[in-house]
């Protein structure tokens, strides 16, 4: 990642979770801290509840996917100004993925 920052990238994309593996909070915080010191935003692939929470706690700038985010995690993202780039599924799949309802539900 540091090599990429030296090359002048304008965005870092990290992976919080991949299959059964989840990055730890300390590593995610280090990525975010170094990128933010360089004025670079951090986008994070996170689908699992644990991966999403680590990304939120580390202070990333955006979360991609967030398939299994809870309402509390969506609220924390809103409070911290974290953008959501959701994975949109066809409506016929949403009964199998209850977390997607929060993406499509209107906010008051």
N, C-alpha and C positions, 0 to 999 in steps of 0.2 A: 504494500500500500504506500509506503514512504517513497518508493521509486516512482510510483504513479504521481504522487504529489509533486515530486521534483520535476517531473515531465510537464507539469502544468495542467493536469486534468481539472475539470470544473465540477465533477461529481464522482463520488465513490459509491459503488453498490456493494454491499456486504450481504452475506447469507447468514441469517440467524438460525435457521433450521433446515435440515435436509434429511428426510427419512427419520430415523430414530435419533440422529445427532442434533444437538443444540449447542450453539456457542455459549460460553459463559459470560456473565455480566461484565467482569473485569476486562475481558478482551474486547467486547463491544464498546465499552466506555473508552478504552484506549484508541480504538478506531475513530470514534466520534471526536474525542478530544484533539487528536492529531489533525484530523480533517478540518475541524472548526478553527484551530490555530492558523491554518493556511487559508481560511476563508472559503472552504469547500464544503458543500452540503453532502449529507450521507443518506442514501436510499437503502432500505433493507428489505430483502426477501424474507418474509415471515408468515408462515401459515398456521403453526401450532400456537396454542394458548401460551406455552412457555416462551417460545421464540418472540411472540408479539410483546409479552411483558418485558422481556430483556431489552427489546428495541425501545419500548416506551421509557423504561427506567434509565437507559443510556442516553436518552435525549436525541434520538435520530431525527432527521428532517422529514422523512416520508417512509411509510410502510407499504410495501407492495404485497398484494393478495389479502392477508388477514382473514383467511377463511374461517378460522375458529375463534375469532375475537369475541369477547364478551361485551355486554353493554358498558360495563365499568371501564374496559380497555378503550372502547370508542370515546367515552367521556374523558378519560385521561389524555387521549390523543388530541381531542378538541381543546382541552385546557392548556396543553403544552404547545399547541400550534403545529402538530405533526400531521402532515398531509396523508391521506389514504388514497392509494391507487388500487382499487378493488379488482378482483377477478370476477368478471360478470359471467354468470351461467345462464343457460336457457331456463325459462320458468319451470319447465317440467322437471328439472333437477332440484329446484330449491326445497321441496319437501324433505329431501335426503340430506340437506345441509342447512339446518336451522339458523346458523350464524349469518347466512346470506340475507335473511329477512331484515336484519338491522341495516344492511347496506341499502336496500331498496325502500325501507320504511320512511315515510315523510317525518320530518322533525317539526315539533311545535315551536 
